[in-house]
């Protein structure tokens, strides 16, 4: 980590986003005008544990070099901030891209799945478990048609000392978190395969396999693996695609499919249908995103509003 002033080498531009204790901005390298992203973390706002989380992310990302994982190039540190110089991804989130495209097919879903599994296989081979795979963390490098997709946000990732080391920290995102995490059990890299199963389910029908307004009830569904392939949304989806989903959304992590098992599945061998998933697919995907963002927004307002009863009722009506 360099103690030099980052501003000697880069010009900081506009803000791109904000996280729980970081701000992401565009960065231009002075020597060649190349664009990057910088994650600025104010040290004054962090507890010792939070600072350790930041440094763990730095150590983890420093080990990663894969075409489908966001890259960390440099680190700078001042008295007030830590700066992570990252690859700039301008192509938007996975689901936004699909909604904008207007159609999607099993073939495209199988190709994307192959890409994600190859990246996860690589991460697991270097003893890194992501632990927070979700659509918002899958970004395209650019708006180009052939742009690469990248796994991002390694804030919850765990770099293990060995492939045999289990984890116990409860973390992840509701709806995508694996049953063994919710059960309070020690767990391993299979948690990432469960999350990919949830993403694949959504890719094929436009809505999630597990859903309930009450988080407690949602977690009950996940722990039991309670999901279906309801008609008419799944009527025309192939048995092979459903088999892949089922093998990923297997409650017992020891029986859950591995990256290699799915990469060798016939659905990924070029046999998937190129037929569009239907007119209503894009609308369902967009509606799911809208509900999620609205729900998060309402919950944020409730959290800071002592008189949030009316807003809570509004939240309860979002189905």
C-alpha positions as CSV (number, residue, x, y, z in Angstrom):
1,X,0.0,0.0,0.0
2,X,1.5,3.3,-1.1
3,X,1.8,6.2,1.3
4,X,2.2,8.6,-1.6
5,X,-0.6,11.2,-2.3
6,X,-2.9,9.6,-4.8
7,X,-3.6,13.0,-6.3
8,X,0.0,13.2,-7.7
9,X,-0.9,10.3,-10.1
10,X,-4.7,10.6,-10.5
11,X,-7.4,13.2,-11.0
12,X,-10.5,12.4,-9.0
13,X,-13.7,13.0,-11.0
14,X,-17.5,12.5,-10.4
15,X,-19.1,10.3,-7.8
16,X,-20.4,7.0,-9.1
17,X,-21.9,5.5,-6.0
18,X,-21.9,5.1,-2.2
19,X,-21.7,2.1,0.1
20,X,-22.0,1.7,3.8
21,X,-18.7,3.3,4.5
22,X,-17.2,4.0,1.1
23,X,-17.7,6.4,-1.8
24,X,-16.8,5.3,-5.4
25,X,-15.7,7.9,-7.9
26,X,-14.2,8.0,-11.4
27,X,-10.5,8.4,-11.6
28,X,-8.3,9.5,-14.5
29,X,-4.6,8.6,-14.5
30,X,-2.5,11.6,-15.3
31,X,0.2,9.8,-17.2
32,X,-2.0,8.3,-19.9
33,X,-5.6,9.6,-19.3
34,X,-6.8,6.1,-18.5
35,X,-10.1,5.8,-16.6
36,X,-10.4,3.8,-13.3
37,X,-12.7,3.7,-10.3
38,X,-11.6,4.6,-6.8
39,X,-13.2,3.4,-3.6
40,X,-12.6,6.0,-1.0
41,X,-12.9,4.8,2.6
42,X,-12.8,7.4,5.4
43,X,-10.9,5.8,8.3
44,X,-12.4,8.2,10.9
45,X,-15.8,6.6,10.4
46,X,-14.6,3.0,11.0
47,X,-14.4,0.9,14.1
48,X,-11.4,-1.5,14.5
49,X,-13.6,-4.3,13.2
50,X,-14.7,-2.3,10.2
51,X,-11.2,-1.3,9.4
52,X,-10.2,-5.0,9.5
53,X,-13.0,-5.8,7.1
54,X,-11.6,-3.2,4.7
55,X,-8.1,-4.6,4.9
56,X,-9.4,-8.1,4.5
57,X,-11.1,-7.0,1.3
58,X,-7.8,-5.5,0.1
59,X,-5.8,-8.6,0.9
60,X,-8.5,-10.8,-0.8
61,X,-8.7,-8.7,-4.0
62,X,-4.9,-8.6,-4.2
63,X,-5.0,-12.3,-4.8
64,X,-7.5,-12.2,-7.6
65,X,-6.6,-12.1,-11.3
66,X,-9.4,-13.4,-13.5
67,X,-11.1,-11.9,-16.6
68,X,-14.5,-12.1,-15.0
69,X,-13.6,-10.6,-11.6
70,X,-13.1,-6.9,-11.0
71,X,-9.5,-6.0,-10.6
72,X,-7.7,-4.1,-7.9
73,X,-4.7,-2.2,-9.4
74,X,-3.3,-0.1,-6.6
75,X,-3.8,1.0,-3.0
76,X,-3.1,4.4,-1.4
77,X,-3.4,5.4,2.2
78,X,-3.4,8.9,3.8
79,X,-4.1,9.9,7.4
80,X,-7.8,10.2,6.7
81,X,-8.6,7.7,3.9
82,X,-7.8,4.5,2.2
83,X,-8.0,4.5,-1.6
84,X,-8.6,1.4,-3.7
85,X,-7.9,1.9,-7.4
86,X,-10.2,-0.5,-9.3
87,X,-11.2,-1.4,-12.8
88,X,-13.9,1.0,-14.0
89,X,-17.0,-0.9,-15.1
90,X,-19.5,1.2,-17.1
91,X,-21.8,-1.4,-18.6
92,X,-24.4,-1.6,-15.8
93,X,-25.9,-4.4,-13.8
94,X,-26.8,-7.8,-15.3
95,X,-30.6,-7.4,-14.9
96,X,-30.6,-3.8,-16.2
97,X,-28.9,-5.0,-19.3
98,X,-31.4,-7.8,-19.9
99,X,-34.4,-5.4,-19.4
100,X,-32.9,-2.9,-21.8
101,X,-32.3,-5.6,-24.4
102,X,-35.9,-6.6,-24.2
103,X,-35.5,-10.4,-24.6
104,X,-33.5,-13.3,-23.3
105,X,-33.1,-17.0,-24.0
106,X,-32.1,-20.2,-22.3
107,X,-29.0,-20.2,-24.5
108,X,-27.9,-16.8,-23.2
109,X,-28.7,-17.9,-19.6
110,X,-26.6,-21.0,-20.0
111,X,-23.6,-19.1,-21.5
112,X,-23.8,-16.6,-18.6
113,X,-23.9,-19.4,-16.1
114,X,-20.8,-21.0,-17.7
115,X,-19.0,-17.7,-17.3
116,X,-20.0,-17.2,-13.7
117,X,-19.2,-20.8,-12.8
118,X,-15.7,-20.5,-14.4
119,X,-15.0,-17.4,-12.3
120,X,-16.3,-19.0,-9.1
121,X,-14.3,-22.2,-9.8
122,X,-11.2,-20.0,-10.1
123,X,-12.0,-18.1,-6.8
124,X,-12.5,-21.3,-4.9
125,X,-9.3,-22.7,-6.4
126,X,-7.4,-19.9,-4.7
127,X,-9.4,-20.4,-1.5
128,X,-11.6,-17.4,-1.9
129,X,-15.4,-17.6,-1.2
130,X,-17.4,-14.6,-2.3
131,X,-20.4,-15.0,0.1
132,X,-22.5,-12.2,-1.4
133,X,-23.2,-13.2,-5.0
134,X,-26.3,-11.4,-6.3
135,X,-27.3,-9.6,-9.6
136,X,-26.2,-6.2,-8.3
137,X,-22.7,-7.5,-7.9
138,X,-22.5,-8.7,-11.5
139,X,-21.5,-5.7,-13.7
140,X,-20.5,-5.4,-17.4
141,X,-17.2,-3.7,-18.4
142,X,-18.9,-1.4,-21.0
143,X,-22.1,-1.0,-23.0
144,X,-20.6,-2.9,-25.9
145,X,-22.6,-6.0,-27.0
146,X,-19.7,-8.3,-26.4
147,X,-18.6,-6.7,-23.1
148,X,-17.4,-9.0,-20.3
149,X,-19.3,-9.5,-17.2
150,X,-17.4,-9.2,-13.9
151,X,-18.1,-10.3,-10.3
152,X,-17.7,-7.3,-8.0
153,X,-17.9,-6.3,-4.4
154,X,-15.6,-8.6,-2.4
155,X,-16.4,-6.8,0.9
156,X,-17.8,-10.0,2.4
157,X,-15.5,-12.4,0.6
158,X,-13.3,-14.7,2.7
159,X,-9.8,-15.7,1.8
160,X,-9.3,-19.0,3.6
161,X,-6.0,-20.3,4.8
162,X,-6.8,-23.7,3.2
163,X,-9.4,-25.4,1.1
164,X,-10.5,-27.3,4.2
165,X,-11.2,-24.2,6.4
166,X,-14.9,-23.8,7.1
167,X,-16.6,-20.5,7.9
168,X,-19.2,-19.5,10.5
169,X,-19.9,-15.8,10.0
170,X,-23.5,-15.2,9.1
171,X,-23.4,-12.9,6.1
172,X,-25.0,-12.5,2.7
173,X,-28.2,-10.9,1.2
174,X,-31.7,-12.1,2.0
175,X,-33.1,-14.1,-0.9
176,X,-29.6,-15.2,-2.1
177,X,-28.1,-16.6,1.2
178,X,-27.6,-20.4,1.5
179,X,-29.6,-22.5,4.0
180,X,-26.6,-23.6,5.9
181,X,-25.7,-20.0,6.7
182,X,-29.2,-19.4,8.1
183,X,-29.1,-22.6,10.1
184,X,-26.0,-21.3,11.9
185,X,-23.8,-24.1,10.7
186,X,-20.2,-24.0,9.6
187,X,-20.1,-23.7,5.8
188,X,-17.8,-23.8,2.8
189,X,-17.6,-22.6,-0.8
190,X,-20.9,-24.3,-1.7
191,X,-22.7,-21.2,-0.5
192,X,-21.7,-19.5,-3.7
193,X,-23.3,-22.2,-5.8
194,X,-26.6,-21.7,-4.0
195,X,-26.5,-18.0,-4.8
196,X,-25.8,-18.7,-8.4
197,X,-28.8,-21.1,-8.4
198,X,-31.0,-18.3,-7.2
199,X,-29.6,-16.0,-9.9
200,X,-30.2,-18.6,-12.6
201,X,-33.8,-19.2,-11.4
202,X,-34.5,-15.5,-11.8
203,X,-32.7,-15.4,-15.2
204,X,-35.1,-18.1,-16.5
205,X,-38.4,-16.7,-15.3
206,X,-38.1,-13.1,-14.1
207,X,-38.9,-13.6,-10.4
208,X,-37.1,-15.2,-7.4
209,X,-37.5,-18.7,-6.2
210,X,-38.0,-17.6,-2.5
211,X,-40.2,-14.7,-1.7
212,X,-42.0,-13.3,1.4
213,X,-42.6,-9.8,2.8
214,X,-41.5,-11.0,6.2
215,X,-37.8,-11.9,6.4
216,X,-38.4,-14.6,9.0
217,X,-40.8,-16.4,6.6
218,X,-38.4,-15.9,3.7
219,X,-35.7,-17.6,5.7
220,X,-38.0,-20.5,6.6
221,X,-38.6,-21.1,2.9
222,X,-34.9,-21.0,2.1
223,X,-33.9,-23.4,5.0
224,X,-36.5,-25.9,3.7
225,X,-35.7,-25.3,0.0
226,X,-39.3,-24.5,-0.6
227,X,-39.6,-23.4,-4.3
228,X,-41.5,-24.5,-7.4
229,X,-41.5,-24.1,-11.1
230,X,-45.0,-22.5,-11.6
231,X,-46.9,-22.5,-14.8
232,X,-47.2,-20.6,-17.1
233,X,-43.8,-19.1,-16.4
234,X,-41.9,-22.3,-16.4
235,X,-44.0,-24.3,-18.9
236,X,-41.7,-23.8,-21.8
237,X,-38.4,-24.0,-19.9
238,X,-36.5,-27.2,-20.7
239,X,-36.1,-30.1,-18.3
240,X,-32.3,-29.7,-18.6
241,X,-32.5,-26.1,-17.3
242,X,-34.7,-27.1,-14.4
243,X,-32.3,-29.9,-13.6
244,X,-29.4,-27.4,-13.3
245,X,-31.5,-25.1,-11.0
246,X,-32.5,-28.1,-8.9
247,X,-28.9,-29.3,-8.5
248,X,-27.8,-25.8,-7.4
249,X,-30.7,-25.2,-5.1
250,X,-30.1,-28.3,-3.1
251,X,-30.4,-27.7,0.7
252,X,-27.7,-30.2,1.7
253,X,-24.4,-28.5,0.7
254,X,-22.7,-31.9,0.4
255,X,-25.2,-32.9,-2.3
256,X,-25.2,-29.5,-4.0
257,X,-23.6,-29.4,-7.5
258,X,-20.0,-28.3,-7.8
259,X,-18.8,-25.8,-10.5
260,X,-17.3,-28.7,-12.5
261,X,-20.5,-30.8,-12.3
262,X,-22.6,-28.0,-13.8
263,X,-19.9,-26.9,-16.3
264,X,-20.1,-30.5,-17.7
265,X,-23.9,-30.6,-17.7
266,X,-25.4,-31.1,-21.2
267,X,-27.5,-27.8,-20.8
268,X,-24.2,-25.9,-21.0
269,X,-22.8,-27.9,-23.9
270,X,-24.6,-25.8,-26.5
271,X,-28.0,-27.6,-26.4
272,X,-29.9,-24.8,-24.7
273,X,-32.8,-23.2,-26.7
274,X,-32.3,-19.9,-28.5
275,X,-36.0,-19.1,-28.3
276,X,-37.0,-16.0,-26.4
277,X,-38.3,-16.5,-22.9
278,X,-41.5,-14.6,-23.8
279,X,-43.0,-11.1,-23.9
280,X,-43.8,-10.9,-20.2
281,X,-40.3,-11.9,-19.1
282,X,-38.7,-8.5,-19.3
283,X,-41.7,-6.9,-17.5
284,X,-41.5,-9.4,-14.7
285,X,-37.8,-8.8,-14.3
286,X,-38.2,-5.0,-14.3
287,X,-41.1,-5.3,-11.8
288,X,-39.0,-7.4,-9.5
289,X,-36.2,-4.8,-9.6
290,X,-38.7,-2.0,-9.0
291,X,-40.2,-3.7,-5.9
292,X,-36.8,-4.4,-4.5
293,X,-35.7,-0.8,-4.9
294,X,-39.0,0.6,-3.6
295,X,-38.9,-1.7,-0.6
296,X,-35.3,-0.7,0.3
297,X,-36.2,2.9,-0.1
298,X,-39.3,2.7,2.2
299,X,-37.3,0.7,4.8
300,X,-34.7,3.4,4.8
301,X,-37.3,6.1,5.4
302,X,-38.9,4.0,8.2
303,X,-35.6,3.6,9.9
304,X,-35.2,7.4,10.3
305,X,-38.9,8.2,10.8
306,X,-40.4,7.8,14.3
307,X,-43.8,8.0,12.8
308,X,-43.3,5.3,10.2
309,X,-46.6,3.4,10.6
310,X,-48.1,4.6,7.4
311,X,-44.9,3.9,5.5
312,X,-44.8,0.4,7.0
313,X,-48.3,-0.2,5.7
314,X,-47.1,0.9,2.3
315,X,-44.3,-1.5,2.5
316,X,-46.7,-4.3,3.4
317,X,-48.7,-3.7,0.3
318,X,-45.8,-4.2,-2.0
319,X,-46.2,-7.8,-3.2
